[in-house]
């Protein structure tokens, strides 16, 4: 090798060595920088945590938002335990008579028009609970679980929450963040606890994307809809189908379609090629393109619950059994199931209490006097609804809450048999298991079982399913004197105090306190093993000492034959009633003694949730 080549080779080695050193230095620098960034994040996280702990404040004010009656019992029990906490109740109202106007009103754009909502205050209760009502033409005097009435109330409730500025908002079975994604600025800065009674309520209410959009978008969103060429063309075609007037203005035509929307969509189940269906399908597809918020699903309740679970600080359901089943069974929550699992860390279950009111009944009783007095109540009811009394319309008006009622069938006052009282809602046939109830009654009559039945379903005869079943009973003359159907609102305490048992075969988590009222008056519940029923009712065959009812072996929302499962449980109850009177009296005593009130542990669970997010 020449001197020149040696020199070149030496320089290359030197250069390689130099580059290697540079790479080592850079690698060390990168490692050091990475370690520094990790350390920085760790310190920042610890610092923020300490700062957050210092900033964490004890909550004082709670705003309870509900669609139902004010939760007076809950508030009184909570404030008795924690007297430093104050509650405000916010609810929609249908009238303003006797209420004080607070001089506070809000305006917002919804349903293609400016809406105004007014804030009223109820007279103070003797317990000084502040109750406020929101009145608006957009939702008052309507069924507020429907989208077009629920959406404006929730919007108004968020605006009112901004006015009150509570520490915590307790939203009772309401998708509190419905439509918030369309608002230009966040209205609510309070911490939100969302209590869901039954996820299937939201799953079953399917709503189309177009109907969703015109109910929850803001003014900018409505402009987007009204200016879109495809939607304008579809609306013009739909308008011409049902209106002889010339198409003038998009907003007027859109309002016409909004007001007549249910009538237009009555064709949806007939066939797919009807022109109305084609036009609505095009508008639905276009809405999903215009608003990315709906691209996941075109179901308002799915989107509302998805966003509410995502944004809420904590959510809970009102049953330990239902909560455990909810996390394991996707069929109970449908499309929202994945979101439930993702938000499991900020969820739990709670219970609810019920303080029975001492309603006036024919013969009051307690655990010592029920054997004689309950029989007098039963005799009284059988006599009031005998064939002669019903024909002469000479009924005790105190049995009803108003004079608007209708009675079909009659009872035989000389017929000694267990009396069964049944209550239901015409819109909850599947969830309440009314189909199971009717099938059970028909089977018991067919087998000539010794029973009498009172069925109370307000506005039930407006439902074809119920109307058909009552018609079947009327046509079978051999059933005369064994059944009674009442279409109207009742003094249900009197009927529970007179009846031996009640049928409650719910498929989903029950959300009413009917079983508490029944037990308070010694009426034995025969229920499905689901939700709050499973939490609160002890089957006499599972607990011979404290049993207060009967439960099916399994839940009734499975693929098994629910009618057969429930009928077996009813047979067990009827056999115990006829063959073992002493055990039945023990059932009644345990039912009356059951403590359904708001207990310390129940209130403490709510307080722990409030403290967690405050």
Secondary structure, DSSP 8 states (H G I E B T S, - for coil): --HHHHHHHHHHHHHHHHHHHHHHHHHHHHHHHHHHHHHHHHHHHHHHHHHHHHH-----EEEEEESSS--HHHHHHHHHH-TT-EEEEEEE-S--TT-EEEEEEEEEEETTEEEEEEEEE----TT--EEEEEE-TTTTTS-TTSHHHHHHHHHHHHHHHHHH--SEEEEES--TTTTGGG-SS----SEEEEEES-THHHHH----HHHHHHHH--HHHHHHHHH-HHHHHHHHHHHHHH--S----HHHHHHHHHHTHHHHGGGTTT-TTSHHHHHHHHHHHHHHHH-GGGSS-S-HHHHHHHHHHHH-SEEEES-HHHHHHHHH-GGGTGGGHHHHHHTGGGEEE------------SS---TTTHHHHHHHHHHHHHHHTSHHHHHHT---GGGBSSS--EEEEEE-TT---EEEEEE--TT-HHHHTHHHHHHHHHHHHHTT-SEEEEEE-TTGGGSHHHHHHHHHHHH-GGGTTEEEEEES-B-HHHHHHH-SEEEE--SS---S-HHHHHHHTT-EEEE-S-HHHHHH--BTTT-TTT--EEE-SS-SSSSS-HHHHHHHHHHHHHHHHHH-HHHHHHHHHHHHH---S--HHHHHHHHHHHHHH-
